Structure formats: structure tokens, C-alpha cells
Amino acid sequence: MTINMNIREFITKLQNLPEDKKKIILWAIVVFVALILCFIWFKISVVRFARIEESMKKTDIPLVNSNLDNFNTEENK
């Protein structure tokens, strides 16, 4: 029961804060959660791109190298 009472006391303290401090706390939490989600998204994306690369190697799909300096056709001459 002490944890439940501590949470209630904490919420009561938050409710009694001035509006400016409430907004600062809210935005700090939003930024913190956004950073965590971005970090997780980045890690998951790296893993998924690695899987795509592995599957491309397994299927023998040729990778396209775009070197425009050496791209000469009859129209460009």
C-alpha cells in the first residue's frame, strides 16, 4: 500500500504545480520518449536493412552501381 500512496502523493504534488512547470515536465517527458522511440526505430531499421542485403545476396540479384561519369552511350557522344 505504500507504493500506491506514494504514487497518489506524487500525482497530487504534480497537480498543485503551476501551469508553466507542468508544461515543462510534459515536454521533457515527450522529448525523452521520442528519443527512446527514435533509438529503437534506428536499431530495428539497421537489422532489417541487413536482412534485405542478406536476402539479395542469397537470390543473386545484381547490385546496381551508378557511376554516371563512365556512362557513355551513342547519344552522349
NORDA-V771561 format. One record per residue. N is the residue number from 1. PHI is phi in whole degrees, -180 to 180 (* if undefined). BURIAL is b if it has 9 or more other C-alpha atoms within 8 Angstrom, else e. D_CENTER is the distance of its C-alpha to the mean C-alpha in Angstrom with 2 decimals. Layout:
n:N phi:PHI burial:BURIAL d_center:D_CENTER
n:N phi:PHI burial:BURIAL d_center:D_CENTER
This chain:
n:1 phi:* burial:e d_center:37.33
n:2 phi:-68 burial:e d_center:36.52
n:3 phi:-65 burial:e d_center:32.76
n:4 phi:-62 burial:e d_center:33.18
n:5 phi:-69 burial:e d_center:35.40
n:6 phi:-64 burial:e d_center:33.08
n:7 phi:-65 burial:e d_center:30.22
n:8 phi:-64 burial:e d_center:32.68
n:9 phi:-64 burial:e d_center:33.91
n:10 phi:-63 burial:e d_center:30.43
n:11 phi:-64 burial:e d_center:29.72
n:12 phi:-63 burial:e d_center:33.16
n:13 phi:-64 burial:e d_center:32.47
n:14 phi:-63 burial:e d_center:29.27
n:15 phi:-66 burial:e d_center:31.27
n:16 phi:-87 burial:e d_center:33.95
n:17 phi:-72 burial:e d_center:31.78
n:18 phi:-67 burial:e d_center:32.24
n:19 phi:-57 burial:e d_center:29.92
n:20 phi:-61 burial:e d_center:28.50
n:21 phi:-69 burial:e d_center:27.42
n:22 phi:-63 burial:b d_center:25.95
n:23 phi:-66 burial:e d_center:23.78
n:24 phi:-63 burial:e d_center:22.67
n:25 phi:-63 burial:e d_center:21.77
n:26 phi:-59 burial:e d_center:19.91
n:27 phi:-68 burial:e d_center:17.79
n:28 phi:-64 burial:e d_center:17.20
n:29 phi:-67 burial:e d_center:15.95
n:30 phi:-62 burial:e d_center:13.70
n:31 phi:-65 burial:e d_center:12.16
n:32 phi:-61 burial:e d_center:11.97
n:33 phi:-66 burial:e d_center:10.29
n:34 phi:-63 burial:e d_center:7.66
n:35 phi:-64 burial:e d_center:7.10
n:36 phi:-64 burial:e d_center:7.25
n:37 phi:-65 burial:e d_center:4.89
n:38 phi:-64 burial:e d_center:2.03
n:39 phi:-63 burial:e d_center:4.65
n:40 phi:-64 burial:e d_center:5.43
n:41 phi:-61 burial:e d_center:3.56
n:42 phi:-63 burial:e d_center:4.84
n:43 phi:-62 burial:e d_center:7.81
n:44 phi:-66 burial:e d_center:8.56
n:45 phi:-64 burial:e d_center:8.60
n:46 phi:-61 burial:e d_center:10.89
n:47 phi:-65 burial:e d_center:13.01
n:48 phi:-68 burial:e d_center:13.44
n:49 phi:-65 burial:e d_center:14.44
n:50 phi:-66 burial:e d_center:16.80
n:51 phi:-65 burial:e d_center:18.29
n:52 phi:-62 burial:e d_center:18.93
n:53 phi:-63 burial:e d_center:20.66
n:54 phi:-63 burial:e d_center:22.69
n:55 phi:-68 burial:e d_center:23.82
n:56 phi:-68 burial:b d_center:24.84
n:57 phi:-69 burial:e d_center:26.92
n:58 phi:-70 burial:e d_center:28.53
n:59 phi:-90 burial:e d_center:29.57
n:60 phi:58 burial:e d_center:30.93
n:61 phi:-80 burial:e d_center:29.30
n:62 phi:-69 burial:e d_center:30.13
n:63 phi:-83 burial:e d_center:27.41
n:64 phi:-91 burial:e d_center:28.19
n:65 phi:-103 burial:e d_center:28.74
n:66 phi:-100 burial:e d_center:29.05
n:67 phi:-112 burial:e d_center:31.50
n:68 phi:-74 burial:e d_center:33.01
n:69 phi:-67 burial:e d_center:35.62
n:70 phi:-96 burial:e d_center:37.45
n:71 phi:-88 burial:e d_center:37.27
n:72 phi:-120 burial:e d_center:40.93
n:73 phi:-124 burial:e d_center:42.57
n:74 phi:-65 burial:e d_center:46.01
n:75 phi:-73 burial:e d_center:44.79
n:76 phi:-83 burial:e d_center:43.38
n:77 phi:-82 burial:e d_center:46.62
